Amino acid sequence: MLFMCQVEEEPEQTSQRDTDDALTADDLPRIQEEVDELQRQFDVAVAEKHALEQELQSMRERLKACADLTDRYRVWAGGTSQSLY
């Protein structure tokens, strides 16, 4: 399972108060929406990271099994170092 993540850059949002940097209670809903969106993006990234870690572990186990099988075949075939192909 392979996930692709597309990062979309959003243009910087200008403050509702261009002339005054102080935040008020009126800014709270907008800020909460931004925090909620960032939390959603974080949750998606964590889930994708977990899935990729599981896939990586599976691939490592499969690669080790293939290497072990190749080694056993070489011993069985008389210890030659010739390629299997």
HELIX and SHEET records of a PDB file:
HELIX    1   1 ALA A   25  ASP A   27  5                                   3    
HELIX    2   2 LEU A   28  TRP A   76  1                                  49    
END                                                                             
